[in-house]
Amino acid sequence: MAGRRVAVTIGCWLGMTAAFAAGSFYRDGAGRWHELPVTREGQSTVVRLSPQMIGGGTTVLVLDKPDWMVLDDTAAPSVTQTLVGGQKRRPDDLDMGWTGKSPGEVVFAVRDEANPLDLAGLQATVNGAPLEAQWLTVQPVGDTGKQARLALDLSELPPGRYTVELRLTDLAPTRNLLTLRVRFNSAPLLGNAGFEEADADGKPVGWSAGAWSSDADTKYDISVKPGGVEGQRALCITGIAGLLNMVCAQRTEELQPGVTYVFSGQYRSEGGCALSAIANREGQEVDYFSQDLPAAADWTPFAWEFTLQPHDFALIAVRSGRPGESWFDDLKVVPK
């Protein structure tokens, strides 16, 4: 029971019988520590505190303080080194954005200058849920308990958007907290880019399908159908009648300005089709790039490069303005 910490709100005189009163302390409203005043009453040791003694409000009592505990410690543990995939990185530079893959191993070297680390109380979560135990290795360093190596193995996480959080306190009376967050997005920049997922109406999940312009005679269909490159499903844009300006687009906020991206995939088209990359900032279109693709009877690979200005979001689109079918499959956007 050595070093018990008790938080107490004082609104009146407080009296308690304390078997651990020797070497025990309380903190006043100014953050200063004082030895607990104790008296003997018969066989009991009695502690009395008043609101005036602590300045009102809440105090912290330390009963039977161990020799190693430093009372006057309000500094959280610190990070002395961070490694991501074996490369050094600042601990405040772990919002990595789109990575395209898991960062692998993330290692923190942590230490506390005054008190031991509470490694037994370390909390680890991924997207708010407890992190699986096998993904975190905790190794004390030295024999003071003030240093440790925390290693996250994130290689088994499936593609997705993640926030991994570690919460570690020291064993000071005030339990000073260090919070470490690792954020990354390992999902493809284009979701459902093989068009294997469709809703009840046959529209591709994660994509917006429609016509950018039309007239009274416009008739078209945009849906997922069997017949993909590998014999699975693919996107089919079919122009039937009237004014045709058909588009299937996906919104993304992950593209970085000034970075050249390659938009690739496979297509086949009866009359030709097109690709577009559009950037929007503060409600205004700041970039509009387009690439025509010629008619192709068989599945044909394509690759097109584009670079966007600073923007709030971008649209990546496949389009057709002609009668007949245009098919798309295995789309991908990656940095060059």
GIKA-V353655 format. One record per residue. RES is the residue in one small letter. PHI is phi in whole degrees, -180 to 180 (* if undefined). OMEGA is omega in whole degrees, -180 to 180 (* if undefined). Layout:
res = <RES/RES>
phi = <PHI/PHI>
omega = <OMEGA/OMEGA>
This chain:
res = <m/a/g/r/r/v/a/v/t/i/g/c/w/l/g/m/t/a/a/f/a/a/g/s/f/y/r/d/g/a/g/r/w/h/e/l/p/v/t/r/e/g/q/s/t/v/v/r/l/s/p/q/m/i/g/g/g/t/t/v/l/v/l/d/k/p/d/w/m/v/l/d/d/t/a/a/p/s/v/t/q/t/l/v/g/g/q/k/r/r/p/d/d/l/d/m/g/w/t/g/k/s/p/g/e/v/v/f/a/v/r/d/e/a/n/p/l/d/l/a/g/l/q/a/t/v/n/g/a/p/l/e/a/q/w/l/t/v/q/p/v/g/d/t/g/k/q/a/r/l/a/l/d/l/s/e/l/p/p/g/r/y/t/v/e/l/r/l/t/d/l/a/p/t/r/n/l/l/t/l/r/v/r/f/n/s/a/p/l/l/g/n/a/g/f/e/e/a/d/a/d/g/k/p/v/g/w/s/a/g/a/w/s/s/d/a/d/t/k/y/d/i/s/v/k/p/g/g/v/e/g/q/r/a/l/c/i/t/g/i/a/g/l/l/n/m/v/c/a/q/r/t/e/e/l/q/p/g/v/t/y/v/f/s/g/q/y/r/s/e/g/g/c/a/l/s/a/i/a/n/r/e/g/q/e/v/d/y/f/s/q/d/l/p/a/a/a/d/w/t/p/f/a/w/e/f/t/l/q/p/h/d/f/a/l/i/a/v/r/s/g/r/p/g/e/s/w/f/d/d/l/k/v/v/p/k>
phi = <*/-62/74/-66/-113/-131/-96/-133/-96/-105/-119/-157/-58/-117/-123/-148/-91/-122/-73/-113/-65/-63/68/-115/-142/-134/-111/-87/-63/-90/88/-88/-100/-136/-69/-65/-75/-129/-135/-99/-129/67/-91/-109/-103/-113/-108/-128/-127/-122/-57/-67/-67/-104/82/78/79/-110/-124/-120/-105/-115/-101/59/-60/-71/-62/-77/-74/-99/-70/-83/-140/-117/-94/-72/-55/-122/-100/-97/-160/-130/-124/-122/59/85/-106/-67/-152/-70/-66/-94/-124/-116/-92/-88/64/-79/-114/79/-159/-65/-70/78/-91/-120/-121/-120/-100/-122/-154/-125/-78/-118/-120/-63/-83/-90/-67/-68/-97/-58/-112/-132/-134/-129/51/86/-102/-56/-75/-63/-57/-71/-91/-133/-116/-116/-126/-63/-120/79/-114/-92/79/-97/-133/-158/-115/-111/-120/-98/-105/-101/-68/-90/-69/-68/-53/171/-104/-133/-126/-106/-128/-117/-124/-132/-111/-92/-101/-68/-57/-91/47/-69/-105/-110/-115/-118/-127/-120/-120/-161/-127/-100/-73/-58/-63/-112/-85/48/-80/-100/58/-85/-106/-138/-83/-64/-95/84/-84/-68/-65/89/-121/-107/-118/178/-122/-78/-156/-163/-135/-64/-98/-62/-146/-157/-142/-128/-158/-91/-137/-63/120/-73/-58/-98/87/-93/-86/-150/-87/-123/-106/-120/-89/-110/-161/74/-69/-117/-150/-93/-148/-130/-131/-128/-87/-142/-114/-97/-76/-94/-65/82/-94/-85/-112/-112/-99/-131/162/-134/-149/-147/-152/-73/-124/99/-153/-155/-121/-143/-133/-129/-114/-127/-137/52/81/-118/-75/-108/-145/-143/-115/-143/-136/-79/-119/-75/-58/-149/-75/-115/-58/-133/-73/-138/-150/-138/-105/-152/-137/-108/-75/-54/-156/-87/-156/-132/-116/-109/-136/-114/-141/-153/-125/-127/-66/97/-98/-130/-112/-138/-157/53/-74/-158/-125/-138/-63/-68>
omega = <-175/176/179/-179/-178/174/-175/172/-175/174/179/175/177/175/178/173/-173/177/-176/-172/-179/-179/-180/-169/173/-180/179/-176/178/179/180/-179/179/175/-179/174/-177/174/177/174/-176/-180/-175/170/-172/177/177/176/176/176/-179/-178/-176/-179/-179/176/-173/174/175/176/171/-178/179/-177/175/-176/-174/-173/173/-177/-174/-177/177/-178/178/171/-178/178/180/177/176/177/175/-176/179/-179/-180/180/178/180/177/-179/-176/169/-165/180/-179/180/-179/177/179/177/179/-178/175/-174/175/167/-175/178/173/-175/-171/-173/176/177/177/-177/179/-179/-180/178/-179/180/172/-175/176/179/180/178/178/-171/-175/-179/-178/176/-180/-179/173/179/-178/-175/180/-176/-175/-179/179/174/179/-176/176/174/-175/-173/-177/179/177/180/-179/178/-171/164/177/-175/172/178/-175/175/168/180/171/179/-179/177/-178/-168/169/177/179/179/174/179/177/177/-178/179/175/179/172/177/179/-175/173/175/176/180/179/178/-176/179/180/179/-178/179/178/-179/174/-177/179/179/178/173/-176/172/-175/-176/-175/175/-177/175/174/-177/176/-178/172/177/-180/-177/-179/-180/178/-176/179/177/177/175/-175/173/-174/-177/175/177/-174/174/-170/-176/171/-169/175/179/177/175/-175/-177/-178/178/178/179/177/180/176/176/-175/179/177/-179/165/-172/179/-176/-176/-177/-175/175/177/170/-173/180/-179/179/179/177/-179/175/-178/177/172/179/-178/179/178/174/-177/176/179/-177/-178/177/-174/178/174/175/-176/-177/175/178/-175/172/173/-174/176/176/179/174/174/-169/165/-169/172/176/-174/173/179/-175/169/-176/179/179/175/179/-179/170/-179/173/-180/*>
